[in-house]
Amino acid sequence: MLKSFINKLIDFFGSKDWEPYAGKEGLIMRRRLPGRWEYRAPTAAEIEEELLWQAIK
C-alpha cells in the first residue's frame, strides 16, 4: 500500500532528471513522467560518465 502511494506521488510530480537504465538493448536513459516512463538514447558524454562510474565501482 505504501509503495503504491509513493508511486502515485512520483507519477504526480514526475522527474526532470534523466537516469541511466540498463535495458535489453544496452544503456538507455529514462525519466519518470506522470503515468509513464520516457526513454532516449544516451549522449556520448553520458556514456563516458557511466563508464567512468563503472570503473570506479
N, C-alpha and C positions, 0 to 999 in steps of 0.2 A: 504494500500500500504506500509506504513511504517512497519507494523507488518510482512508482507511477506518478506520485505527486511532484517529485523532483524533475522527472522527465517532462511533465506538463509545464512546469515553471521554466525549464530551459527552452522548451518549444515557444513559450510566450515571448521570451526575450531574444532568443536566437543568439548567434555568435558572429561577430565580425572578423574574428581571427581564424586564419586557415591553419589547420594542423596536419602533420604528416600521417598517413594511414597506409599500411602495407596491405594492398589489395591483391587480388588474384593475378593481375597484370603487372604487378610491381608497385613501386611507390607512387601514390597519388595524394593529392591534397584535398581536404574536405573541411566544411564548416556547417554548423547546425543552423538551419533556418526554421521558422515556425512550421512545424509539421513534417519536415523532411530534411534530408542532407543534400548539400550541393557539392559536386566534385569537379576537379580540374586537374590538368597535368602540372607537375611541379616545374618551376623555372630552373635554370642551370645553377643559380645561386642557392636555391633551396635544396637542390640535390647535393651540392657541395657541402652545405651546412649539415645536412643529415648524415653524410658520410663521415664528416669530422666528429660528430657526436657519437656515432657508432664506433669509431676508432678510439675515442676517449673511454668509452664504456669497457 
